[in-house]
Amino acid sequence: MDLTLVVVPYDLGREGVGSGRGPAAYLEGGAAEALRARGHDVEVVTARRSAPFGSELEAVLDVDAAVAALVAAAATDGRLPLVLAGNCNVTLGVRAGLLAAGIDDDAARGRLATIWLDAHGDFNTPLTTETGYLDGMPLAMLTGRAFPETWVRLGGEPLHETLTLHAGGRDLDPAEAAALAASRITVVSGAAVRGRGLGEALAPALDELAARAGDVRRIAAGRPPAHLHVDIDVLDPDVAPAVCFPSPGGFTQAELLAAVEMTGARFDLRALSLTSFAPESAAASGTMECGITVLATAAGVASGVPAATRR
Ligand SMILES: [Mn+2]
């Protein structure tokens, strides 16, 4: 499959610091070679801010505008964008780029489902946040609850909550958790995965999401388009400790790869975003290897290679 690795070397708009170093570390660790070894054609492009750092929000949207242009170019060329970034707000640029590329009526009209795997809700708004941390808000921004002017700046439109699934969450602010529970987003908590097992907890939720996305399209057959977002901190810190905000009780590596496979079985994967690898913290190489395996699995499911021959 033709892949475009989109490198986004920023942490909240600041270049090459914190988790903004993760994307380069993946490349230095052989991410592109690992994908080529599996038979994929890989090009590597880098998103750059267009203006000097002003405010955090302005810098984030500046980076996301660059991400959107690169994602749109890749998708228009029939390449699968695999986006490596410091923060989860990169999902804004990924969505804007996919909508701009259009590809088919569904993507052009915003009928693009999003599956979001993350230890955190990322669903705070300026009213619910306890810290003011901007990257605690990207799912709220993606769905238009926080900073709706995002979509004026980037183009496109916010994600419908009914086309959104959040899985693996276990570290949410109280008001954020209440907002997520009251929303129309499908939630598969980290506790549900621990209690019932990944397959039993996630598969029915993905089935429902795919059926709903199909209903929206008024098409009974065929897989609806989706954007898969993986915050690597959805993994347990025993597996992937090199993240900014580790949270116990997370997925095993096998569970994360199974979640990617399950998503690919039900949806036409249009982009993957992979975030939050902070290579300066402990045991970076293990976390990096997990991330590269996620990339390879996503590329494999998107290209339709049978799972048994993929790894
Ligand atoms: Mn996140």
py3Dmol code that shows the C-alpha trace and the ligand (Angstrom):
import py3Dmol

protein = """\
ATOM      1  CA  MET A   1       0.000   0.000   0.000  1.00  0.00           C
ATOM      2  CA  ASP A   2       1.114   3.570  -0.613  1.00  0.00           C
ATOM      3  CA  LEU A   3       1.654   5.284   2.742  1.00  0.00           C
ATOM      4  CA  THR A   4       2.482   8.844   3.712  1.00  0.00           C
ATOM      5  CA  LEU A   5       4.102   9.289   7.103  1.00  0.00           C
ATOM      6  CA  VAL A   6       3.128  12.812   8.182  1.00  0.00           C
ATOM      7  CA  VAL A   7       5.609  14.015  10.803  1.00  0.00           C
ATOM      8  CA  VAL A   8       4.266  16.692  13.158  1.00  0.00           C
ATOM      9  CA  PRO A   9       7.156  17.631  15.490  1.00  0.00           C
ATOM     10  CA  TYR A  10       5.232  19.853  17.902  1.00  0.00           C
ATOM     11  CA  ASP A  11       4.006  19.791  21.486  1.00  0.00           C
ATOM     12  CA  LEU A  12       1.173  22.328  21.716  1.00  0.00           C
ATOM     13  CA  GLY A  13       2.684  24.342  18.898  1.00  0.00           C
ATOM     14  CA  ARG A  14       6.228  24.307  20.320  1.00  0.00           C
ATOM     15  CA  GLU A  15       8.700  22.544  18.071  1.00  0.00           C
ATOM     16  CA  GLY A  16      10.917  19.663  19.127  1.00  0.00           C
ATOM     17  CA  VAL A  17      10.126  19.641  22.837  1.00  0.00           C
ATOM     18  CA  GLY A  18       8.411  17.010  25.012  1.00  0.00           C
ATOM     19  CA  SER A  19       6.131  14.740  23.006  1.00  0.00           C
ATOM     20  CA  GLY A  20       6.988  16.886  19.954  1.00  0.00           C
ATOM     21  CA  ARG A  21      10.208  14.828  19.846  1.00  0.00           C
ATOM     22  CA  GLY A  22       8.271  11.580  19.459  1.00  0.00           C
ATOM     23  CA  PRO A  23       7.715  11.717  15.678  1.00  0.00           C
ATOM     24  CA  ALA A  24      11.441  12.159  14.928  1.00  0.00           C
ATOM     25  CA  ALA A  25      12.255   9.356  17.368  1.00  0.00           C
ATOM     26  CA  TYR A  26       9.927   7.002  15.470  1.00  0.00           C
ATOM     27  CA  LEU A  27      11.758   7.836  12.228  1.00  0.00           C
ATOM     28  CA  GLU A  28      15.187   7.441  13.822  1.00  0.00           C
ATOM     29  CA  GLY A  29      13.950   4.157  15.255  1.00  0.00           C
ATOM     30  CA  GLY A  30      13.193   2.808  11.793  1.00  0.00           C
ATOM     31  CA  ALA A  31       9.445   3.349  11.382  1.00  0.00           C
ATOM     32  CA  ALA A  32       9.660   3.943   7.621  1.00  0.00           C
ATOM     33  CA  GLU A  33      11.979   0.955   7.093  1.00  0.00           C
ATOM     34  CA  ALA A  34       9.705  -1.292   9.139  1.00  0.00           C
ATOM     35  CA  LEU A  35       6.774  -0.381   6.875  1.00  0.00           C
ATOM     36  CA  ARG A  36       8.832  -0.807   3.690  1.00  0.00           C
ATOM     37  CA  ALA A  37       9.939  -4.232   4.932  1.00  0.00           C
ATOM     38  CA  ARG A  38       6.238  -5.188   4.913  1.00  0.00           C
ATOM     39  CA  GLY A  39       5.976  -4.257   1.247  1.00  0.00           C
ATOM     40  CA  HIS A  40       4.529  -0.742   1.529  1.00  0.00           C
ATOM     41  CA  ASP A  41       5.637   2.295  -0.452  1.00  0.00           C
ATOM     42  CA  VAL A  42       6.464   4.992   2.123  1.00  0.00           C
ATOM     43  CA  GLU A  43       6.936   8.723   1.669  1.00  0.00           C
ATOM     44  CA  VAL A  44       7.773  11.006   4.597  1.00  0.00           C
ATOM     45  CA  VAL A  45       6.576  14.614   4.838  1.00  0.00           C
ATOM     46  CA  THR A  46       6.814  17.111   7.703  1.00  0.00           C
ATOM     47  CA  ALA A  47       4.238  19.647   8.872  1.00  0.00           C
ATOM     48  CA  ARG A  48       5.601  23.124   9.687  1.00  0.00           C
ATOM     49  CA  ARG A  49       4.078  26.079  11.454  1.00  0.00           C
ATOM     50  CA  SER A  50       3.710  29.048   9.091  1.00  0.00           C
ATOM     51  CA  ALA A  51       4.138  31.837  11.662  1.00  0.00           C
ATOM     52  CA  PRO A  52       6.201  32.403  14.815  1.00  0.00           C
ATOM     53  CA  PHE A  53       4.715  31.034  18.055  1.00  0.00           C
ATOM     54  CA  GLY A  54       2.080  33.422  19.358  1.00  0.00           C
ATOM     55  CA  SER A  55      -0.568  31.892  21.593  1.00  0.00           C
ATOM     56  CA  GLU A  56      -0.824  28.151  22.194  1.00  0.00           C
ATOM     57  CA  LEU A  57      -4.229  27.916  20.497  1.00  0.00           C
ATOM     58  CA  GLU A  58      -3.117  29.933  17.482  1.00  0.00           C
ATOM     59  CA  ALA A  59       0.058  27.837  17.132  1.00  0.00           C
ATOM     60  CA  VAL A  60      -1.896  24.576  17.410  1.00  0.00           C
ATOM     61  CA  LEU A  61      -4.324  25.621  14.666  1.00  0.00           C
ATOM     62  CA  ASP A  62      -1.421  26.855  12.539  1.00  0.00           C
ATOM     63  CA  VAL A  63       0.205  23.401  12.802  1.00  0.00           C
ATOM     64  CA  ASP A  64      -3.134  21.720  12.104  1.00  0.00           C
ATOM     65  CA  ALA A  65      -3.641  23.773   8.949  1.00  0.00           C
ATOM     66  CA  ALA A  66      -0.300  22.428   7.710  1.00  0.00           C
ATOM     67  CA  VAL A  67      -1.311  18.884   8.717  1.00  0.00           C
ATOM     68  CA  ALA A  68      -4.610  19.272   6.844  1.00  0.00           C
ATOM     69  CA  ALA A  69      -2.824  20.266   3.636  1.00  0.00           C
ATOM     70  CA  LEU A  70      -0.467  17.261   3.825  1.00  0.00           C
ATOM     71  CA  VAL A  71      -3.252  14.799   4.691  1.00  0.00           C
ATOM     72  CA  ALA A  72      -5.423  16.129   1.860  1.00  0.00           C
ATOM     73  CA  ALA A  73      -2.558  15.794  -0.625  1.00  0.00           C
ATOM     74  CA  ALA A  74      -1.821  12.222   0.463  1.00  0.00           C
ATOM     75  CA  ALA A  75      -5.473  11.149   0.399  1.00  0.00           C
ATOM     76  CA  THR A  76      -6.035  12.750  -2.999  1.00  0.00           C
ATOM     77  CA  ASP A  77      -3.089  10.734  -4.321  1.00  0.00           C
ATOM     78  CA  GLY A  78      -4.620   7.538  -2.964  1.00  0.00           C
ATOM     79  CA  ARG A  79      -2.077   7.227  -0.160  1.00  0.00           C
ATOM     80  CA  LEU A  80      -2.972   6.323   3.438  1.00  0.00           C
ATOM     81  CA  PRO A  81      -1.878   9.095   5.825  1.00  0.00           C
ATOM     82  CA  LEU A  82      -0.191   7.810   8.997  1.00  0.00           C
ATOM     83  CA  VAL A  83       0.222  10.900  11.151  1.00  0.00           C
ATOM     84  CA  LEU A  84       2.835  11.002  13.936  1.00  0.00           C
ATOM     85  CA  ALA A  85       2.338  13.878  16.350  1.00  0.00           C
ATOM     86  CA  GLY A  86       3.033  15.113  19.842  1.00  0.00           C
ATOM     87  CA  ASN A  87      -0.559  15.855  20.795  1.00  0.00           C
ATOM     88  CA  CYS A  88      -4.070  14.639  20.152  1.00  0.00           C
ATOM     89  CA  ASN A  89      -5.143  17.994  18.725  1.00  0.00           C
ATOM     90  CA  VAL A  90      -3.545  16.773  15.480  1.00  0.00           C
ATOM     91  CA  THR A  91      -6.858  14.977  14.918  1.00  0.00           C
ATOM     92  CA  LEU A  92      -8.284  18.373  13.927  1.00  0.00           C
ATOM     93  CA  GLY A  93      -5.854  18.695  11.029  1.00  0.00           C
ATOM     94  CA  VAL A  94      -6.346  15.060  10.022  1.00  0.00           C
ATOM     95  CA  ARG A  95     -10.127  15.471   9.841  1.00  0.00           C
ATOM     96  CA  ALA A  96      -9.907  18.791   7.998  1.00  0.00           C
ATOM     97  CA  GLY A  97      -7.536  17.213   5.467  1.00  0.00           C
ATOM     98  CA  LEU A  98      -9.722  14.158   4.862  1.00  0.00           C
ATOM     99  CA  LEU A  99     -12.830  16.314   4.409  1.00  0.00           C
ATOM    100  CA  ALA A 100     -10.961  18.609   2.018  1.00  0.00           C
ATOM    101  CA  ALA A 101      -9.793  15.632  -0.044  1.00  0.00           C
ATOM    102  CA  GLY A 102     -13.382  14.447  -0.263  1.00  0.00           C
ATOM    103  CA  ILE A 103     -12.566  11.196  -2.073  1.00  0.00           C
ATOM    104  CA  ASP A 104     -16.246  10.279  -1.997  1.00  0.00           C
ATOM    105  CA  ASP A 105     -19.491  11.999  -1.071  1.00  0.00           C
ATOM    106  CA  ASP A 106     -19.413  10.596   2.450  1.00  0.00           C
ATOM    107  CA  ALA A 107     -16.078  12.063   3.407  1.00  0.00           C
ATOM    108  CA  ALA A 108     -16.891  15.336   1.666  1.00  0.00           C
ATOM    109  CA  ARG A 109     -20.111  15.661   3.669  1.00  0.00           C
ATOM    110  CA  GLY A 110     -18.396  14.956   6.933  1.00  0.00           C
ATOM    111  CA  ARG A 111     -19.791  11.436   7.282  1.00  0.00           C
ATOM    112  CA  LEU A 112     -16.500  10.208   8.592  1.00  0.00           C
ATOM    113  CA  ALA A 113     -16.546   8.178  11.809  1.00  0.00           C
ATOM    114  CA  THR A 114     -13.774   8.574  14.386  1.00  0.00           C
ATOM    115  CA  ILE A 115     -12.529   5.882  16.746  1.00  0.00           C
ATOM    116  CA  TRP A 116     -10.479   7.439  19.556  1.00  0.00           C
ATOM    117  CA  LEU A 117      -8.294   5.226  21.791  1.00  0.00           C
ATOM    118  CA  ASP A 118      -6.926   7.157  24.776  1.00  0.00           C
ATOM    119  CA  ALA A 119      -6.364   6.847  28.539  1.00  0.00           C
ATOM    120  CA  HIS A 120      -7.815  10.347  28.865  1.00  0.00           C
ATOM    121  CA  GLY A 121     -11.125  11.812  27.784  1.00  0.00           C
ATOM    122  CA  ASP A 122      -9.587  14.716  25.877  1.00  0.00           C
ATOM    123  CA  PHE A 123     -13.142  16.027  26.201  1.00  0.00           C
ATOM    124  CA  ASN A 124     -12.630  18.986  28.516  1.00  0.00           C
ATOM    125  CA  THR A 125     -13.846  22.430  27.568  1.00  0.00           C
ATOM    126  CA  PRO A 126     -12.763  25.767  29.033  1.00  0.00           C
ATOM    127  CA  LEU A 127     -15.717  25.350  31.444  1.00  0.00           C
ATOM    128  CA  THR A 128     -14.880  21.839  32.700  1.00  0.00           C
ATOM    129  CA  THR A 129     -11.081  21.790  32.726  1.00  0.00           C
ATOM    130  CA  GLU A 130      -9.345  21.798  36.102  1.00  0.00           C
ATOM    131  CA  THR A 131      -5.952  22.692  34.676  1.00  0.00           C
ATOM    132  CA  GLY A 132      -6.583  24.754  31.539  1.00  0.00           C
ATOM    133  CA  TYR A 133      -4.401  22.276  29.615  1.00  0.00           C
ATOM    134  CA  LEU A 134      -5.263  22.760  25.949  1.00  0.00           C
ATOM    135  CA  ASP A 135      -4.513  19.197  24.915  1.00  0.00           C
ATOM    136  CA  GLY A 136      -7.124  18.009  27.395  1.00  0.00           C
ATOM    137  CA  MET A 137      -9.705  19.412  24.953  1.00  0.00           C
ATOM    138  CA  PRO A 138      -9.067  18.035  21.439  1.00  0.00           C
ATOM    139  CA  LEU A 139     -12.059  15.655  21.270  1.00  0.00           C
ATOM    140  CA  ALA A 140     -14.287  18.514  22.431  1.00  0.00           C
ATOM    141  CA  MET A 141     -12.741  20.683  19.701  1.00  0.00           C
ATOM    142  CA  LEU A 142     -13.172  17.929  17.110  1.00  0.00           C
ATOM    143  CA  THR A 143     -16.877  17.653  17.935  1.00  0.00           C
ATOM    144  CA  GLY A 144     -17.377  21.422  18.033  1.00  0.00           C
ATOM    145  CA  ARG A 145     -17.965  21.780  21.794  1.00  0.00           C
ATOM    146  CA  ALA A 146     -14.816  23.773  22.492  1.00  0.00           C
ATOM    147  CA  PHE A 147     -13.397  26.558  20.331  1.00  0.00           C
ATOM    148  CA  PRO A 148     -15.874  26.058  17.459  1.00  0.00           C
ATOM    149  CA  GLU A 149     -13.977  28.703  15.485  1.00  0.00           C
ATOM    150  CA  THR A 150     -11.490  25.854  14.884  1.00  0.00           C
ATOM    151  CA  TRP A 151     -13.635  24.826  11.913  1.00  0.00           C
ATOM    152  CA  VAL A 152     -13.716  28.335  10.504  1.00  0.00           C
ATOM    153  CA  ARG A 153      -9.948  28.374  10.612  1.00  0.00           C
ATOM    154  CA  LEU A 154      -9.335  24.852   9.271  1.00  0.00           C
ATOM    155  CA  GLY A 155     -12.343  24.453   6.992  1.00  0.00           C
ATOM    156  CA  GLY A 156     -14.639  21.463   7.101  1.00  0.00           C
ATOM    157  CA  GLU A 157     -17.083  20.769   9.867  1.00  0.00           C
ATOM    158  CA  PRO A 158     -17.056  19.245  13.329  1.00  0.00           C
ATOM    159  CA  LEU A 159     -17.494  15.533  13.932  1.00  0.00           C
ATOM    160  CA  HIS A 160     -20.986  14.321  14.861  1.00  0.00           C
ATOM    161  CA  GLU A 161     -20.953  12.790  18.325  1.00  0.00           C
ATOM    162  CA  THR A 162     -23.069   9.907  17.006  1.00  0.00           C
ATOM    163  CA  LEU A 163     -20.206   8.964  14.672  1.00  0.00           C
ATOM    164  CA  THR A 164     -17.652   8.940  17.503  1.00  0.00           C
ATOM    165  CA  LEU A 165     -16.382   6.127  19.707  1.00  0.00           C
ATOM    166  CA  HIS A 166     -14.012   6.695  22.643  1.00  0.00           C
ATOM    167  CA  ALA A 167     -12.325   3.634  24.136  1.00  0.00           C
ATOM    168  CA  GLY A 168      -9.797   2.946  26.887  1.00  0.00           C
ATOM    169  CA  GLY A 169     -10.498   6.019  29.019  1.00  0.00           C
ATOM    170  CA  ARG A 170      -9.654   5.772  32.716  1.00  0.00           C
ATOM    171  CA  ASP A 171      -8.318   9.182  33.787  1.00  0.00           C
ATOM    172  CA  LEU A 172     -10.945  11.913  33.337  1.00  0.00           C
ATOM    173  CA  ASP A 173     -11.754  15.075  35.286  1.00  0.00           C
ATOM    174  CA  PRO A 174     -15.131  14.715  37.057  1.00  0.00           C
ATOM    175  CA  ALA A 175     -16.953  17.368  35.014  1.00  0.00           C
ATOM    176  CA  GLU A 176     -15.327  16.028  31.847  1.00  0.00           C
ATOM    177  CA  ALA A 177     -16.514  12.494  32.655  1.00  0.00           C
ATOM    178  CA  ALA A 178     -20.043  13.787  33.265  1.00  0.00           C
ATOM    179  CA  ALA A 179     -20.026  15.661  29.942  1.00  0.00           C
ATOM    180  CA  LEU A 180     -18.786  12.592  28.066  1.00  0.00           C
ATOM    181  CA  ALA A 181     -21.398  10.356  29.704  1.00  0.00           C
ATOM    182  CA  ALA A 182     -24.167  12.814  28.794  1.00  0.00           C
ATOM    183  CA  SER A 183     -22.936  13.179  25.215  1.00  0.00           C
ATOM    184  CA  ARG A 184     -23.948  11.028  22.249  1.00  0.00           C
ATOM    185  CA  ILE A 185     -20.419   9.667  21.948  1.00  0.00           C
ATOM    186  CA  THR A 186     -20.195   5.873  22.331  1.00  0.00           C
ATOM    187  CA  VAL A 187     -17.902   5.152  25.281  1.00  0.00           C
ATOM    188  CA  VAL A 188     -16.057   1.910  26.059  1.00  0.00           C
ATOM    189  CA  SER A 189     -14.238   2.656  29.287  1.00  0.00           C
ATOM    190  CA  GLY A 190     -10.907   1.201  30.292  1.00  0.00           C
ATOM    191  CA  ALA A 191     -12.726  -0.425  33.208  1.00  0.00           C
ATOM    192  CA  ALA A 192     -15.148  -2.128  30.807  1.00  0.00           C
ATOM    193  CA  VAL A 193     -12.225  -3.542  28.823  1.00  0.00           C
ATOM    194  CA  ARG A 194     -10.542  -4.786  32.008  1.00  0.00           C
ATOM    195  CA  GLY A 195     -13.789  -6.249  33.320  1.00  0.00           C
ATOM    196  CA  ARG A 196     -15.274  -7.893  30.225  1.00  0.00           C
ATOM    197  CA  GLY A 197     -12.283  -8.295  27.952  1.00  0.00           C
ATOM    198  CA  LEU A 198     -11.527  -6.242  24.866  1.00  0.00           C
ATOM    199  CA  GLY A 199     -13.543  -8.302  22.401  1.00  0.00           C
ATOM    200  CA  GLU A 200     -16.712  -8.358  24.443  1.00  0.00           C
ATOM    201  CA  ALA A 201     -16.481  -4.687  25.386  1.00  0.00           C
ATOM    202  CA  LEU A 202     -15.368  -3.171  22.082  1.00  0.00           C
ATOM    203  CA  ALA A 203     -16.799  -5.354  19.306  1.00  0.00           C
ATOM    204  CA  PRO A 204     -20.518  -4.589  19.916  1.00  0.00           C
ATOM    205  CA  ALA A 205     -19.738  -0.862  20.233  1.00  0.00           C
ATOM    206  CA  LEU A 206     -17.843  -0.899  16.932  1.00  0.00           C
ATOM    207  CA  ASP A 207     -20.677  -2.860  15.314  1.00  0.00           C
ATOM    208  CA  GLU A 208     -23.185  -0.239  16.463  1.00  0.00           C
ATOM    209  CA  LEU A 209     -20.997   2.627  15.298  1.00  0.00           C
ATOM    210  CA  ALA A 210     -20.519   1.028  11.877  1.00  0.00           C
ATOM    211  CA  ALA A 211     -24.269   0.410  11.565  1.00  0.00           C
ATOM    212  CA  ARG A 212     -25.019   4.011  12.552  1.00  0.00           C
ATOM    213  CA  ALA A 213     -22.434   5.316  10.068  1.00  0.00           C
ATOM    214  CA  GLY A 214     -24.035   3.090   7.416  1.00  0.00           C
ATOM    215  CA  ASP A 215     -27.494   4.449   8.297  1.00  0.00           C
ATOM    216  CA  VAL A 216     -26.261   7.999   7.953  1.00  0.00           C
ATOM    217  CA  ARG A 217     -25.015   7.077   4.501  1.00  0.00           C
ATOM    218  CA  ARG A 218     -28.275   5.260   3.688  1.00  0.00           C
ATOM    219  CA  ILE A 219     -26.130   2.426   2.429  1.00  0.00           C
ATOM    220  CA  ALA A 220     -26.644  -1.040   3.861  1.00  0.00           C
ATOM    221  CA  ALA A 221     -23.478  -2.676   2.588  1.00  0.00           C
ATOM    222  CA  GLY A 222     -19.848  -1.641   2.442  1.00  0.00           C
ATOM    223  CA  ARG A 223     -17.603  -0.317   5.141  1.00  0.00           C
ATOM    224  CA  PRO A 224     -18.075   3.337   6.126  1.00  0.00           C
ATOM    225  CA  PRO A 225     -14.993   5.595   6.145  1.00  0.00           C
ATOM    226  CA  ALA A 226     -13.198   6.191   9.454  1.00  0.00           C
ATOM    227  CA  HIS A 227     -10.316   7.992  11.070  1.00  0.00           C
ATOM    228  CA  LEU A 228      -8.572   5.956  13.794  1.00  0.00           C
ATOM    229  CA  HIS A 229      -6.822   7.925  16.506  1.00  0.00           C
ATOM    230  CA  VAL A 230      -4.409   6.190  18.898  1.00  0.00           C
ATOM    231  CA  ASP A 231      -2.981   8.054  21.870  1.00  0.00           C
ATOM    232  CA  ILE A 232      -0.206   5.630  22.811  1.00  0.00           C
ATOM    233  CA  ASP A 233      -1.055   6.266  26.488  1.00  0.00           C
ATOM    234  CA  VAL A 234      -4.087   4.007  25.995  1.00  0.00           C
ATOM    235  CA  LEU A 235      -1.514   1.260  26.624  1.00  0.00           C
ATOM    236  CA  ASP A 236      -0.715   0.315  30.188  1.00  0.00           C
ATOM    237  CA  PRO A 237       2.396   2.110  31.518  1.00  0.00           C
ATOM    238  CA  ASP A 238       3.940  -1.327  32.102  1.00  0.00           C
ATOM    239  CA  VAL A 239       3.931  -1.700  28.302  1.00  0.00           C
ATOM    240  CA  ALA A 240       4.439   1.898  27.188  1.00  0.00           C
ATOM    241  CA  PRO A 241       5.863   4.068  29.969  1.00  0.00           C
ATOM    242  CA  ALA A 242       7.362   6.799  27.733  1.00  0.00           C
ATOM    243  CA  VAL A 243       4.350   9.109  27.688  1.00  0.00           C
ATOM    244  CA  CYS A 244       3.633  12.462  29.342  1.00  0.00           C
ATOM    245  CA  PHE A 245       0.656  11.317  31.436  1.00  0.00           C
ATOM    246  CA  PRO A 246       0.868   7.572  32.214  1.00  0.00           C
ATOM    247  CA  SER A 247      -2.271   6.013  33.679  1.00  0.00           C
ATOM    248  CA  PRO A 248      -2.442   2.453  35.073  1.00  0.00           C
ATOM    249  CA  GLY A 249      -5.068  -0.058  34.004  1.00  0.00           C
ATOM    250  CA  GLY A 250      -4.489   0.283  30.263  1.00  0.00           C
ATOM    251  CA  PHE A 251      -4.492  -2.002  27.235  1.00  0.00           C
ATOM    252  CA  THR A 252      -1.882  -4.667  26.615  1.00  0.00           C
ATOM    253  CA  GLN A 253      -0.066  -4.399  23.290  1.00  0.00           C
ATOM    254  CA  ALA A 254      -2.062  -7.360  21.964  1.00  0.00           C
ATOM    255  CA  GLU A 255      -5.313  -5.621  22.944  1.00  0.00           C
ATOM    256  CA  LEU A 256      -4.325  -2.410  21.172  1.00  0.00           C
ATOM    257  CA  LEU A 257      -3.402  -4.267  17.981  1.00  0.00           C
ATOM    258  CA  ALA A 258      -6.655  -6.225  18.223  1.00  0.00           C
ATOM    259  CA  ALA A 259      -8.561  -2.945  18.535  1.00  0.00           C
ATOM    260  CA  VAL A 260      -6.884  -1.694  15.341  1.00  0.00           C
ATOM    261  CA  GLU A 261      -7.771  -4.957  13.569  1.00  0.00           C
ATOM    262  CA  MET A 262     -11.374  -4.815  14.800  1.00  0.00           C
ATOM    263  CA  THR A 263     -11.702  -1.244  13.549  1.00  0.00           C
ATOM    264  CA  GLY A 264     -10.251  -2.149  10.158  1.00  0.00           C
ATOM    265  CA  ALA A 265     -12.634  -5.076   9.821  1.00  0.00           C
ATOM    266  CA  ARG A 266     -15.661  -2.780  10.127  1.00  0.00           C
ATOM    267  CA  PHE A 267     -14.476   0.495   8.617  1.00  0.00           C
ATOM    268  CA  ASP A 268     -12.620   1.729   5.572  1.00  0.00           C
ATOM    269  CA  LEU A 269      -9.604   3.215   7.329  1.00  0.00           C
ATOM    270  CA  ARG A 270      -8.821   6.638   5.797  1.00  0.00           C
ATOM    271  CA  ALA A 271      -6.162   7.839   8.237  1.00  0.00           C
ATOM    272  CA  LEU A 272      -4.389   6.891  11.450  1.00  0.00           C
ATOM    273  CA  SER A 273      -3.063   9.404  13.940  1.00  0.00           C
ATOM    274  CA  LEU A 274      -0.588   8.266  16.622  1.00  0.00           C
ATOM    275  CA  THR A 275       0.391  10.597  19.433  1.00  0.00           C
ATOM    276  CA  SER A 276       1.946  11.254  22.850  1.00  0.00           C
ATOM    277  CA  PHE A 277       5.191   9.285  22.606  1.00  0.00           C
ATOM    278  CA  ALA A 278       7.645  11.233  24.796  1.00  0.00           C
ATOM    279  CA  PRO A 279      11.029   9.679  23.995  1.00  0.00           C
ATOM    280  CA  GLU A 280      12.937  11.414  26.783  1.00  0.00           C
ATOM    281  CA  SER A 281      11.073   9.579  29.520  1.00  0.00           C
ATOM    282  CA  ALA A 282      11.699   6.071  30.785  1.00  0.00           C
ATOM    283  CA  ALA A 283      12.119   2.980  28.585  1.00  0.00           C
ATOM    284  CA  ALA A 284      11.524   4.830  25.335  1.00  0.00           C
ATOM    285  CA  SER A 285      12.505   1.976  23.030  1.00  0.00           C
ATOM    286  CA  GLY A 286       9.707  -0.341  24.188  1.00  0.00           C
ATOM    287  CA  THR A 287       7.095   2.372  23.754  1.00  0.00           C
ATOM    288  CA  MET A 288       8.507   3.200  20.321  1.00  0.00           C
ATOM    289  CA  GLU A 289       8.344  -0.440  19.221  1.00  0.00           C
ATOM    290  CA  CYS A 290       4.689  -0.555  20.289  1.00  0.00           C
ATOM    291  CA  GLY A 291       3.975   2.531  18.204  1.00  0.00           C
ATOM    292  CA  ILE A 292       5.694   1.134  15.108  1.00  0.00           C
ATOM    293  CA  THR A 293       3.657  -2.061  15.459  1.00  0.00           C
ATOM    294  CA  VAL A 294       0.477   0.049  15.548  1.00  0.00           C
ATOM    295  CA  LEU A 295       1.529   1.743  12.277  1.00  0.00           C
ATOM    296  CA  ALA A 296       2.269  -1.600  10.624  1.00  0.00           C
ATOM    297  CA  THR A 297      -1.027  -3.098  11.787  1.00  0.00           C
ATOM    298  CA  ALA A 298      -3.045  -0.113  10.570  1.00  0.00           C
ATOM    299  CA  ALA A 299      -1.298  -0.202   7.182  1.00  0.00           C
ATOM    300  CA  GLY A 300      -1.951  -3.930   7.013  1.00  0.00           C
ATOM    301  CA  VAL A 301      -5.671  -3.702   7.739  1.00  0.00           C
ATOM    302  CA  ALA A 302      -6.089  -0.769   5.347  1.00  0.00           C
ATOM    303  CA  SER A 303      -4.397  -2.690   2.543  1.00  0.00           C
ATOM    304  CA  GLY A 304      -6.512  -5.787   3.141  1.00  0.00           C
ATOM    305  CA  VAL A 305      -3.619  -8.150   3.893  1.00  0.00           C
ATOM    306  CA  PRO A 306      -4.896 -11.136   5.927  1.00  0.00           C
ATOM    307  CA  ALA A 307      -4.083 -10.717   9.612  1.00  0.00           C
ATOM    308  CA  ALA A 308      -2.273 -14.046   9.877  1.00  0.00           C
ATOM    309  CA  THR A 309       0.375 -12.993   7.349  1.00  0.00           C
ATOM    310  CA  ARG A 310       0.810  -9.473   8.637  1.00  0.00           C
ATOM    311  CA  ARG A 311       3.239  -9.777  11.536  1.00  0.00           C
TER     312      ARG A 311
END
"""
ligand_1 = """\
1
MN
Mn -4.980 12.083 24.328
"""
view = py3Dmol.view(width=600, height=400)
view.addModel(protein, "pdb")
view.setStyle({"model": 0}, {"cartoon": {"style": "trace"}})
view.addModel(ligand_1, "xyz")
view.setStyle({"model": 1}, {"stick": {}})
view.zoomTo()
view.show()
